[in-house]
Amino acid sequence: MAIVQPGKRPCKRLARSKVLGAKIGRGRRGTNAELNVVPMVDMMTMLVIFLLQQYSATGEVLYMQKDIRLPDARHGQMIEQAPTVAISAEQVVVAGQKVADVADLDRDAGYLNIPALEEKLREDRKRWDFIHQSDPNRKWEGIVNIQADQKVPFRIEKRVMYSCGVAGYFNLNFAALDIGSGAAAAQGPTP
C-alpha cells in the first residue's frame, strides 16, 4: 500500500464531480514548489572567482607567516618544494609545528644542535624515503627552505643550519622577498 498524505479524501465518484470534488480538493496546495536558483548561481560565481584568485600559477610553495618579515633580495631563484623551517622572533617552526623557543635557544648556548628540529626533519626524510622507495631515478637532494625574520640573530640561524645538516639536509635555501616582483625568492644552496 502506498504512503499518502493524511486528510479528507472523497471517493472516486465524488472526486470526479465538478461540484463536490472542487470543494473537497480546494484546500490542497500544489505539489510543485519552485526553487529560486539565482542566489545559488551568485554564490557559485563568487566561489569560482575566489578560487581563481587564490590559485598560484607561478608555483610558489612557501607559506608566509604573519610574524616573519623576510629580507629583500635583488637576485635569487624560485623556491623548490621542500620542508620549511620558519624562524620568528619568538619560536622555530617546522611544517606548522613549534619545535623550539628562540629565548630558550639564546639562553642555552652550549650546544649547536636543536634536538626537536633534528627529530622533525628526520621524520620528514623517512617519509620521503618511504614514498620514493620504489622510484630508483629519484635521488635524495636534502633541500630545506629556511624562512628567517630579519631581526633574528645569526647565532640562532647558525644553530638551525647546523641541526638541518645533522639531520641530512645539506642544501639550504634562504627565503627572501624579490625586490622586483615582490614574490618569494631563494638564495642558492649553501656549500
C-alpha positions in Angstrom: 0.0 0.0 0.0 1.3 3.4 -0.9 2.0 6.1 1.6 -0.4 9.0 1.2 -0.8 12.4 2.8 -3.4 12.4 5.6 -6.6 14.4 5.2 -10.0 14.2 3.7 -10.3 12.1 0.5 -13.5 11.9 -1.4 -14.4 8.7 -3.1 -13.6 8.3 -6.8 -17.1 9.2 -7.9 -17.2 12.5 -5.9 -13.6 13.4 -6.8 -14.7 13.5 -10.5 -17.7 15.6 -9.7 -17.4 19.2 -10.7 -19.5 20.5 -7.8 -18.4 18.3 -4.8 -14.9 17.4 -6.0 -13.9 21.0 -6.3 -15.0 21.8 -2.7 -13.0 19.0 -1.2 -9.8 19.5 -3.2 -9.8 23.3 -2.8 -7.7 23.3 0.4 -4.8 21.4 -1.1 -1.6 23.1 -2.1 0.2 22.4 -5.3 3.0 19.8 -5.1 5.3 21.8 -7.5 7.5 24.1 -5.5 9.6 26.5 -7.4 13.3 26.9 -6.4 14.9 30.2 -6.9 18.4 29.4 -8.3 19.7 33.0 -8.7 21.2 33.2 -5.2 22.8 29.7 -5.7 24.3 30.8 -9.0 25.6 34.0 -7.4 27.3 32.1 -4.6 28.9 29.6 -7.0 30.2 32.5 -9.1 31.7 34.1 -6.0 33.4 30.8 -5.1 34.9 30.3 -8.5 36.3 33.9 -8.5 37.7 33.4 -5.0 39.4 30.1 -6.0 40.8 31.6 -9.2 42.3 34.4 -7.2 43.9 32.0 -4.7 45.4 29.8 -7.5 49.1 30.4 -8.0 50.4 29.7 -11.5 54.0 30.6 -10.5 54.2 27.5 -8.2 55.1 29.4 -5.1 55.3 26.8 -2.3 56.3 29.0 0.7 53.7 29.8 3.3 54.4 33.2 4.7 53.8 33.6 8.4 52.5 36.9 9.6 55.1 37.4 12.3 58.1 37.0 10.0 59.4 39.8 7.8 61.7 38.4 5.2 64.8 40.3 4.0 64.9 41.8 0.5 67.0 40.3 -2.3 67.9 41.6 -5.8 68.9 38.3 -7.3 67.6 34.9 -6.5 65.9 31.7 -7.7 62.5 30.4 -7.3 62.0 28.2 -4.2 61.6 24.5 -4.7 59.1 22.4 -2.7 60.9 21.2 0.4 60.4 21.3 4.2 60.3 24.8 5.5 61.9 25.9 8.8 60.4 29.2 9.9 62.4 31.3 12.5 60.4 34.2 14.0 61.5 36.4 16.9 59.8 34.0 19.4 59.9 30.5 18.0 61.2 28.0 15.5 58.5 26.2 13.5 58.7 23.2 11.1 55.7 22.3 9.0 53.4 24.3 11.3 54.6 22.7 14.5 56.6 24.6 17.0 59.9 22.9 17.8 61.8 25.4 20.0 61.6 28.9 21.6 64.2 31.4 20.5 64.6 32.6 24.0 65.5 29.1 25.2 67.9 28.7 22.3 69.5 32.0 23.2 70.0 31.0 26.8 71.3 27.6 26.1 74.5 28.5 24.1 76.4 25.3 25.0 75.2 23.1 22.1 74.8 23.9 18.5 72.1 21.3 17.7 68.4 21.6 18.3 67.2 18.0 19.1 63.4 18.6 18.4 64.3 20.2 15.0 66.5 17.3 14.0 63.9 14.8 15.0 61.2 16.5 12.9 63.4 16.8 9.9 64.5 13.1 10.2 60.8 12.1 10.3 60.3 14.1 7.1 63.2 12.4 5.5 61.9 8.9 6.5 58.5 9.9 4.9 60.3 11.0 1.7 62.3 7.7 1.6 59.1 5.6 2.1 57.3 7.5 -0.6 60.1 7.2 -3.1 61.4 3.7 -2.3 60.1 2.2 -5.5 61.5 5.0 -7.7 65.2 4.5 -8.2 65.5 7.5 -10.5 64.6 9.9 -7.7 67.7 10.9 -5.7 67.7 12.5 -2.2 68.8 16.1 -2.6 68.5 17.2 1.1 66.9 20.6 0.4 65.3 22.6 3.2 63.9 26.2 3.0 64.8 28.5 5.8 62.4 31.4 6.4 64.0 33.7 9.0 62.9 37.1 10.3 65.2 40.0 9.6 65.8 40.6 13.3 66.7 37.0 14.3 70.3 36.9 15.4 72.7 34.9 13.3 73.7 32.6 16.2 70.1 31.2 16.2 70.2 30.8 12.4 73.5 29.0 12.7 72.1 26.6 15.2 69.2 25.9 12.8 71.5 25.4 9.9 73.7 23.0 12.0 70.6 21.0 13.0 69.5 20.8 9.4 72.9 19.5 8.4 73.0 16.9 11.2 69.5 15.7 10.0 70.8 15.2 6.5 69.6 18.4 4.8 72.7 19.9 3.3 71.2 22.1 0.6 69.8 25.2 2.5 67.7 27.8 0.7 67.1 31.1 2.5 63.8 32.7 1.6 63.8 36.4 0.7 61.5 38.8 -1.0 62.4 39.7 -4.6 62.5 43.5 -4.8 61.5 43.5 -8.5 58.3 41.4 -8.3 57.5 41.0 -4.6 57.5 37.2 -5.0 59.4 34.9 -2.7 62.9 34.0 -4.0 65.7 32.0 -2.5 69.4 32.3 -2.5 71.3 29.4 -4.0 72.2 26.4 -1.9 75.0 27.0 0.6 78.2 24.9 0.2 
